[in-house]
């Protein structure tokens, strides 16, 4: 479907044509539907906690258990270095950052298949859904982030060796990077799963494997020099490393690497939006 | 030509038949290869029409070369058999899916109501859902706030606004959903079969609302329904779709007449089943005769059935079942000799069976299903094998039968006591 504003004397407000140009992305329309995005976010939040006893507490249990597990397996059994940081803080900072990215990716990657019902009945800019999903994820992130701050306060009081620094001011940028990368990969995958469902099987364990290619459970300093290039090619590496550096003061902070992640995100998001936009018009016939 | 609200130019829509599976990658590559060489996609040339049941070809044209102009303020009915392309047309208009060829030109905002309650979330309260549903349909928060009281009043759910909709009765649910959509105030409203749900009172209210919308507001309404009654009540003009093409466009009553005429309705009194293809069995229906046809309102439906067995064999324990469905294929009546404890033995092929069914069905078209069992073996089963008509009329001496929306017209009394 291509929608264009017609300038002919007949004054059509909208023309729907079969093949939409690849670059014909209607972001203005998306902006018109911002109320809808807000309402989707609200819906996600309300609907997740209705009829649960613990409510948002579930958000805390997940990083806590993961952290404990990592402390046990990677810290105490495998004895992987944490750059001298308290193990709990080291793992938890990685887990919190990684969780937001992976949740954003996973939940947006099923946009088309999970919402086929509503998409088949009514039109609204389809991008509204994945965007609202990524924003809903922020709520979870902030709760977990606060949880992490509490642990930092505790370790600060008992005098552990870590130093939050000026770079915490960069954290909003890091969040944007996680959100953008998650959304970009997510919508790209969701656009492709409409035809080839195989991908949705890959997403689940693919994300899990990806975590091990990202310095979540190990600092980048432990990577042998010859493999470093591969870990650094991962656009998530600078994000997680910088996140940890800003909060705890140890790790690798390279502005250029961060810039690389940013560039990667811009390219990925553009590609994702274009492909998503292209699939949006016809996916109802294949899904 | 400034008063045209919608214009469709050569609209066609192609669907893929069968499974979308491992072959699709190959098909995609092929299409892509043709495209980069500047040739037309060869698959597009398969000029098949949408004839249900006929196999052959991987693609089917659900709509073919549709040209249509709808004037502003017009309520246009769209009728046709299942699979004629009605819903596809509405899907294109509401931008759920894109056309394969052609262009749709629209003046003004278009809103579609392909199903009531789309996007309702069961855990959210009535009020939250009004906002969510409104936003999905394209309203802003402020639009909805202004309309909130009207919506709530129309739906009649004021008391339950803060209750999650999962606790609503299905009637309340439908009323609320329709109310939101009806208060959208789009320039063009596209409605598909939504009136099938809800009680008669609600249907009347909804039709009234749609009439207001078009007459008062000068808005255009496109209305699809299997319920010919509501189409004729609501629409002044209609189009008839057949196999993805517009075959007729005229005043609604003329179009409905033509539609009915096309539907293989029993013309004479008799029908012979010799040519009906079905699985071979030892005993089967051969002929059916309506004793009185057309059937007047309130008159018994009397059928004479001829059942034939191979080699004139004798059969014990027959179960002769007859089903009557309304125009929406919903079974209204089911009779069988089993229900009244009547043992039937088929003695010879000269044997005929007379079935009398008392009838207070509303005037209109019905279809007949015939079913034959001997013991536990299903011998013959013909679904919707023919359509018959019950002539206009009602037992109340009321002048306009169309205003009575029930499917059964029972005797009743209303007295002051």
Interface residues (C-beta under 8 A of the other chain):
Chain A: X1 X6 X10 X11 X12 X13 X14 X15 X16 X17 X18 X20 X32 X33 X35 X36 X38 X39 X40 X42 X43 X46 X47 X50 X51 X118 X119 X120 X121 X122 X123 X124 X195 X196 X281 X282 X284 X285 X286
Chain B: X1 X2 X4 X7 X15 X16 X20 X24 X25 X28 X91 X92 X94 X95 X96 X97 X98 X99 X100 X101 X102 X103 X104 X105 X106 X107 X108 X109 X110 X112 X114 X115 X118 X119 X121 X123 X124 X128 X131 X132 X135 X136 X137 X138 X139 X140 X141 X164
